[in-house]
Amino acid sequence: QVQLVESGGGLVQPGGALKLSCAASGIRFVIMGWFRQAPGKERELVATITNGGNTNYADSVKGRFTISRDGAKNAVYLQMNNLKPEDTAAYYCYAKLLALERWGRGTLVTVSS
């Protein structure tokens, strides 16, 4: 069974850092990434990375977040630096292989003093 399991969320002060991890089981996806959804808002793209290492970031996180991937572990990571209160959201791992898409259950990130 294909599953995505996230970890690494939590409470952090503005200006702080967190690293999210997502481990995939079952198959190796071509595209992996992260989306987020804040209360009352639609889910939005944060960052994606292909199995070739090509990355794509939302403008709001460029220069602060870094996505990376470990092919051997079939995992994707999101290093989040200089976090802002507006980064508060549930963060969801995403993976795609052709027509197959999978979502993780989400991990909550709260940025507050």
MARNUDO-388052 format. One line per 8 residues: number of its first residue (from 1); their letters; for each residue x, y, z of C-alpha. Coordinates in pm, 1 decimal. Example, Ala and Ser with C-alpha at 12.3 -4.5 7.8 and 13.67 -1.06 7.14 Angstrom:
1	AS	1230.0,-450.0,780.0 | 1367.0,-106.0,714.0
This chain:
1	QVQLVESG	0.0,0.0,0.0 | 130.9,341.7,-94.3 | 157.7,576.1,201.7 | 311.6,910.4,291.3 | 400.8,972.4,654.6 | 491.7,1323.1,769.5 | 675.4,1436.2,1080.2 | 840.8,1746.3,1219.3
9	GGLVQPGG	562.9,1995.3,1279.6 | 523.8,2193.8,1598.8 | 519.3,2532.5,1766.5 | 797.3,2778.5,1690.4 | 853.9,3148.2,1753.4 | 870.2,3397.5,1466.8 | 1215.3,3387.9,1312.9 | 1264.5,3027.4,1414.7
17	ALKLSCAA	1315.6,2715.5,1207.3 | 1158.9,2373.4,1160.2 | 1229.7,2078.7,934.6 | 949.0,1863.9,799.1 | 1005.6,1509.3,679.8 | 794.1,1281.3,465.3 | 865.5,916.5,403.3 | 701.8,736.4,113.8
25	SGIRFVIM	639.2,364.9,104.3 | 534.2,146.2,-180.6 | 670.3,314.5,-492.5 | 915.5,583.0,-600.4 | 737.1,896.1,-709.6 | 853.2,1131.9,-982.1 | 735.1,1447.1,-804.4 | 725.4,1500.8,-430.1
33	GWFRQAPG	647.2,1815.2,-242.2 | 460.5,2009.8,20.5 | 135.0,2198.5,25.5 | -19.3,2387.5,315.9 | -361.7,2496.5,426.8 | -424.8,2771.5,677.3 | -757.0,2798.4,863.4 | -1023.5,2941.0,634.6
41	KERELVAT	-799.4,2931.7,329.2 | -750.4,2700.7,32.8 | -466.5,2453.4,12.8 | -167.2,2605.8,-162.7 | 160.8,2488.7,-308.2 | 468.8,2540.8,-95.6 | 739.4,2357.9,-288.7 | 795.6,2058.2,-513.7
49	ITNGGNTN	1096.8,1861.4,-628.4 | 1133.6,1607.8,-906.9 | 1338.4,1292.3,-896.9 | 1589.1,1481.9,-1112.2 | 1625.0,1751.7,-848.5 | 1429.8,2030.4,-1018.2 | 1258.4,2248.3,-759.9 | 967.3,2489.3,-757.9
57	YADSVKGR	872.5,2724.9,-474.4 | 583.9,2952.6,-390.9 | 693.7,3315.8,-402.9 | 600.7,3357.6,-37.7 | 863.2,3106.3,78.4 | 1148.6,3165.2,-167.3 | 1471.6,3234.5,14.7 | 1337.4,3098.2,343.0
65	FTISRDGA	1234.5,2736.5,269.4 | 1443.5,2464.6,107.3 | 1305.1,2138.9,-28.3 | 1529.0,1835.8,-63.8 | 1494.9,1471.4,-142.2 | 1669.3,1146.7,-44.4 | 1619.6,887.6,-314.4 | 1765.6,605.9,-109.3
73	KNAVYLQM	1518.4,669.8,172.1 | 1234.6,762.1,-64.3 | 1182.6,1074.0,143.5 | 1133.2,1446.1,97.0 | 1219.7,1721.9,341.2 | 1128.0,2085.8,391.4 | 1369.8,2305.2,582.7 | 1183.1,2615.4,694.5
81	NNLKPEDT	1385.5,2911.3,819.7 | 1286.9,3259.4,932.1 | 932.4,3142.9,994.4 | 655.9,3400.8,1004.7 | 311.8,3389.8,1169.6 | 158.0,3370.2,821.9 | 334.9,3036.1,772.1 | 101.7,2884.6,1031.4
89	AAYYCYAK	-87.2,2602.4,860.2 | -130.1,2231.4,824.4 | 145.2,2108.7,594.0 | 72.7,1815.6,364.7 | 318.7,1594.1,187.1 | 233.0,1526.4,-177.3 | 363.9,1273.1,-426.0 | 286.8,1198.1,-789.6
97	LLALERWG	374.9,927.8,-1039.1 | 192.2,960.4,-1371.6 | -178.5,951.8,-1281.0 | -115.8,828.6,-926.2 | -125.2,1095.6,-656.2 | -96.2,1057.4,-283.6 | -132.9,1293.3,12.5 | -11.1,1262.9,365.9
105	RGTLVTVS	-238.3,1327.4,660.7 | -73.3,1657.4,741.9 | 140.6,1800.8,1017.9 | 61.5,2124.6,1196.4 | 306.1,2413.6,1202.1 | 227.3,2703.1,1434.5 | 438.2,3017.6,1434.3 | 360.2,3229.7,1735.8
113	S	528.4,3418.2,2017.0
